[in-house]
Amino acid sequence: MSDTTQTSPPSTSGGDNPRRRFFWRAAIATVIAGLAAIIGTRAFAHGGGYCGWHRGGFMGATLDPATLDTHLDRALKHLYVEIDATDAQKQQLGPIVKTAAQDLLPLRARMYDARRQAVELLSQQHVDRAALESLRADQLKLAENASQRLTQALADVADVLTPEQRQQLAERINRRHGHRE
């Protein structure tokens, strides 16, 4: 008998190479993670959205006044619990918030239309810079009007709340947005 043993030649495919297996697994995991991220963001964009605003948030798809009223009632109930609002405060806060939202609703529609106009202008054969600049200037005016109305509503709400309630609200906002002190 012979003491020599047959050995197979090294594989050229590299399937047994640990480094190659690691990179293949990493590539597959990356593709799976990417697909999961895409599916997740699409589901979030088309699903319930954040804070119950369906179809892409406040600046998303059309929003009728009845839907807005329902959402505001729900949000106000949460606010009342958070700040332990009195009945008198509830009577004052509801109209302030609802009136401001109704005032801002047409601005929202105009901003949505402007976004559509911008896409149309930018998709033309030749870009009309003057029209884009005019649209931009109009949007700045619109944003200024919205900012003024929102600031007025916030000041009105602040007048109704006690200093302790305003402090509670500020702490909650900071916690929600990650500004821990």
C-alpha positions as a Markdown table, in Angstrom:
| # | Residue | x | y | z |
|---|---|---|---|---|
| 1 | Met | 0.0 | 0.0 | 0.0 |
| 2 | Ser | 1.0 | 3.5 | -0.6 |
| 3 | Asp | 1.2 | 6.3 | 2.1 |
| 4 | Thr | 0.1 | 9.0 | -0.3 |
| 5 | Thr | -3.4 | 10.4 | -0.1 |
| 6 | Gln | -5.3 | 12.1 | -2.8 |
| 7 | Thr | -6.0 | 15.8 | -2.1 |
| 8 | Ser | -8.5 | 17.8 | -4.1 |
| 9 | Pro | -7.2 | 20.8 | -5.9 |
| 10 | Pro | -8.1 | 24.2 | -4.3 |
| 11 | Ser | -11.5 | 25.5 | -5.3 |
| 12 | Thr | -11.3 | 28.4 | -7.8 |
| 13 | Ser | -14.9 | 29.4 | -7.1 |
| 14 | Gly | -13.9 | 30.7 | -3.6 |
| 15 | Gly | -17.1 | 29.3 | -2.0 |
| 16 | Asp | -15.1 | 28.0 | 0.9 |
| 17 | Asn | -13.2 | 31.2 | 1.5 |
| 18 | Pro | -14.5 | 32.7 | 4.8 |
| 19 | Arg | -13.8 | 36.3 | 3.6 |
| 20 | Arg | -15.8 | 35.8 | 0.4 |
| 21 | Arg | -18.7 | 34.2 | 2.4 |
| 22 | Phe | -18.6 | 37.2 | 4.8 |
| 23 | Phe | -18.9 | 39.7 | 1.9 |
| 24 | Trp | -21.7 | 37.8 | 0.2 |
| 25 | Arg | -23.6 | 37.7 | 3.4 |
| 26 | Ala | -23.0 | 41.4 | 4.1 |
| 27 | Ala | -24.1 | 42.2 | 0.6 |
| 28 | Ile | -27.3 | 40.2 | 1.0 |
| 29 | Ala | -28.0 | 41.7 | 4.4 |
| 30 | Thr | -27.5 | 45.2 | 3.0 |
| 31 | Val | -29.9 | 44.6 | 0.2 |
| 32 | Ile | -32.5 | 43.2 | 2.6 |
| 33 | Ala | -32.0 | 46.1 | 5.0 |
| 34 | Gly | -32.4 | 48.6 | 2.1 |
| 35 | Leu | -35.6 | 46.9 | 0.9 |
| 36 | Ala | -37.0 | 46.9 | 4.4 |
| 37 | Ala | -36.1 | 50.7 | 4.8 |
| 38 | Ile | -37.8 | 51.5 | 1.4 |
| 39 | Ile | -40.9 | 49.4 | 2.3 |
| 40 | Gly | -41.0 | 51.0 | 5.8 |
| 41 | Thr | -40.8 | 54.6 | 4.5 |
| 42 | Arg | -43.4 | 53.9 | 1.8 |
| 43 | Ala | -45.7 | 52.4 | 4.4 |
| 44 | Phe | -45.3 | 55.3 | 6.7 |
| 45 | Ala | -45.9 | 57.8 | 3.9 |
| 46 | His | -49.1 | 56.1 | 2.8 |
| 47 | Gly | -50.3 | 54.7 | 6.1 |
| 48 | Gly | -51.5 | 56.5 | 9.1 |
| 49 | Gly | -48.6 | 58.9 | 9.2 |
| 50 | Tyr | -47.4 | 60.8 | 12.2 |
| 51 | Cys | -49.9 | 62.1 | 14.8 |
| 52 | Gly | -52.8 | 60.7 | 12.9 |
| 53 | Trp | -52.5 | 63.0 | 9.8 |
| 54 | His | -53.3 | 60.6 | 7.0 |
| 55 | Arg | -51.8 | 60.7 | 3.6 |
| 56 | Gly | -48.6 | 62.5 | 4.2 |
| 57 | Gly | -49.2 | 65.0 | 7.0 |
| 58 | Phe | -50.7 | 68.4 | 7.3 |
| 59 | Met | -49.1 | 69.5 | 4.0 |
| 60 | Gly | -50.1 | 66.2 | 2.2 |
| 61 | Ala | -53.2 | 65.4 | 0.3 |
| 62 | Thr | -56.5 | 67.3 | 0.5 |
| 63 | Leu | -58.0 | 67.8 | 3.9 |
| 64 | Asp | -61.7 | 68.8 | 4.3 |
| 65 | Pro | -62.8 | 70.9 | 7.2 |
| 66 | Ala | -64.8 | 68.1 | 8.8 |
| 67 | Thr | -61.7 | 65.8 | 9.0 |
| 68 | Leu | -59.7 | 68.7 | 10.3 |
| 69 | Asp | -62.3 | 69.3 | 13.1 |
| 70 | Thr | -62.3 | 65.7 | 14.1 |
| 71 | His | -58.5 | 65.6 | 14.3 |
| 72 | Leu | -58.4 | 68.8 | 16.3 |
| 73 | Asp | -61.0 | 67.5 | 18.7 |
| 74 | Arg | -58.8 | 64.5 | 19.3 |
| 75 | Ala | -55.6 | 66.5 | 19.7 |
| 76 | Leu | -57.3 | 69.0 | 22.0 |
| 77 | Lys | -58.5 | 66.1 | 24.3 |
| 78 | His | -54.9 | 65.0 | 24.6 |
| 79 | Leu | -53.7 | 68.5 | 25.3 |
| 80 | Tyr | -56.4 | 69.0 | 28.0 |
| 81 | Val | -55.2 | 65.8 | 29.8 |
| 82 | Glu | -51.5 | 66.8 | 29.5 |
| 83 | Ile | -52.0 | 70.2 | 31.0 |
| 84 | Asp | -54.9 | 69.3 | 33.3 |
| 85 | Ala | -57.0 | 72.0 | 31.7 |
| 86 | Thr | -60.0 | 73.4 | 33.6 |
| 87 | Asp | -63.5 | 73.5 | 32.0 |
| 88 | Ala | -63.1 | 77.3 | 31.5 |
| 89 | Gln | -59.8 | 76.8 | 29.7 |
| 90 | Lys | -61.3 | 74.1 | 27.5 |
| 91 | Gln | -64.0 | 76.5 | 26.5 |
| 92 | Gln | -61.4 | 79.1 | 25.5 |
| 93 | Leu | -58.7 | 76.9 | 23.9 |
| 94 | Gly | -61.0 | 75.0 | 21.5 |
| 95 | Pro | -62.2 | 78.0 | 19.5 |
| 96 | Ile | -58.7 | 79.5 | 19.4 |
| 97 | Val | -57.1 | 76.4 | 18.0 |
| 98 | Lys | -60.0 | 75.6 | 15.6 |
| 99 | Thr | -60.2 | 79.2 | 14.3 |
| 100 | Ala | -56.5 | 79.2 | 13.6 |
| 101 | Ala | -56.6 | 75.9 | 11.8 |
| 102 | Gln | -59.5 | 77.1 | 9.7 |
| 103 | Asp | -57.6 | 80.3 | 8.9 |
| 104 | Leu | -54.5 | 78.3 | 7.9 |
| 105 | Leu | -56.4 | 75.7 | 5.8 |
| 106 | Pro | -56.6 | 77.9 | 2.6 |
| 107 | Leu | -52.9 | 78.8 | 3.0 |
| 108 | Arg | -52.2 | 75.0 | 3.0 |
| 109 | Ala | -54.2 | 74.6 | -0.3 |
| 110 | Arg | -52.3 | 77.5 | -1.9 |
| 111 | Met | -48.9 | 76.0 | -0.8 |
| 112 | Tyr | -50.0 | 72.6 | -2.3 |
| 113 | Asp | -50.9 | 74.3 | -5.6 |
| 114 | Ala | -47.6 | 76.2 | -5.6 |
| 115 | Arg | -45.7 | 72.9 | -5.3 |
| 116 | Arg | -47.6 | 71.6 | -8.3 |
| 117 | Gln | -46.8 | 74.8 | -10.2 |
| 118 | Ala | -43.1 | 74.5 | -9.4 |
| 119 | Val | -43.0 | 71.0 | -10.7 |
| 120 | Glu | -44.7 | 72.1 | -13.9 |
| 121 | Leu | -42.3 | 75.0 | -14.4 |
| 122 | Leu | -39.3 | 72.9 | -13.8 |
| 123 | Ser | -40.5 | 70.2 | -16.2 |
| 124 | Gln | -40.9 | 72.5 | -19.2 |
| 125 | Gln | -38.5 | 72.5 | -22.2 |
| 126 | His | -37.1 | 75.8 | -21.1 |
| 127 | Val | -37.1 | 76.9 | -17.4 |
| 128 | Asp | -38.8 | 80.3 | -16.9 |
| 129 | Arg | -36.6 | 81.8 | -14.2 |
| 130 | Ala | -38.9 | 84.9 | -13.8 |
| 131 | Ala | -41.9 | 82.6 | -13.2 |
| 132 | Leu | -39.9 | 80.6 | -10.7 |
| 133 | Glu | -38.8 | 83.7 | -8.9 |
| 134 | Ser | -42.3 | 85.0 | -8.8 |
| 135 | Leu | -43.5 | 81.7 | -7.3 |
| 136 | Arg | -40.8 | 81.8 | -4.7 |
| 137 | Ala | -41.7 | 85.4 | -3.7 |
| 138 | Asp | -45.3 | 84.4 | -3.4 |
| 139 | Gln | -44.5 | 81.4 | -1.2 |
| 140 | Leu | -42.4 | 83.6 | 1.1 |
| 141 | Lys | -45.4 | 85.9 | 1.6 |
| 142 | Leu | -47.6 | 83.0 | 2.2 |
| 143 | Ala | -45.2 | 81.5 | 4.7 |
| 144 | Glu | -45.0 | 84.9 | 6.5 |
| 145 | Asn | -48.8 | 85.0 | 6.7 |
| 146 | Ala | -49.0 | 81.5 | 8.0 |
| 147 | Ser | -46.2 | 82.3 | 10.6 |
| 148 | Gln | -48.0 | 85.4 | 11.8 |
| 149 | Arg | -51.3 | 83.6 | 12.2 |
| 150 | Leu | -49.7 | 80.7 | 14.0 |
| 151 | Thr | -47.8 | 83.0 | 16.3 |
| 152 | Gln | -51.0 | 84.9 | 17.1 |
| 153 | Ala | -52.7 | 81.6 | 18.0 |
| 154 | Leu | -49.8 | 80.4 | 20.1 |
| 155 | Ala | -49.9 | 83.8 | 22.0 |
| 156 | Asp | -53.6 | 83.4 | 22.5 |
| 157 | Val | -53.2 | 79.9 | 23.8 |
| 158 | Ala | -50.4 | 81.1 | 26.1 |
| 159 | Asp | -52.7 | 83.8 | 27.6 |
| 160 | Val | -55.3 | 81.1 | 28.5 |
| 161 | Leu | -52.7 | 78.8 | 30.2 |
| 162 | Thr | -51.2 | 79.3 | 33.6 |
| 163 | Pro | -47.4 | 79.7 | 33.8 |
| 164 | Glu | -47.2 | 76.1 | 35.3 |
| 165 | Gln | -49.2 | 74.7 | 32.3 |
| 166 | Arg | -46.9 | 76.5 | 29.9 |
| 167 | Gln | -43.9 | 75.1 | 31.6 |
| 168 | Gln | -45.4 | 71.6 | 31.4 |
| 169 | Leu | -46.1 | 72.0 | 27.7 |
| 170 | Ala | -42.5 | 73.3 | 27.1 |
| 171 | Glu | -41.0 | 70.3 | 28.9 |
| 172 | Arg | -43.2 | 67.9 | 26.9 |
| 173 | Ile | -42.2 | 69.6 | 23.6 |
| 174 | Asn | -38.5 | 69.4 | 24.6 |
| 175 | Arg | -38.8 | 65.7 | 25.5 |
| 176 | Arg | -40.7 | 64.9 | 22.3 |
| 177 | His | -38.1 | 66.6 | 20.2 |
| 178 | Gly | -35.1 | 65.3 | 22.1 |
| 179 | His | -34.0 | 68.5 | 23.9 |
| 180 | Arg | -33.4 | 67.0 | 27.3 |
| 181 | Glu | -31.9 | 69.4 | 29.9 |
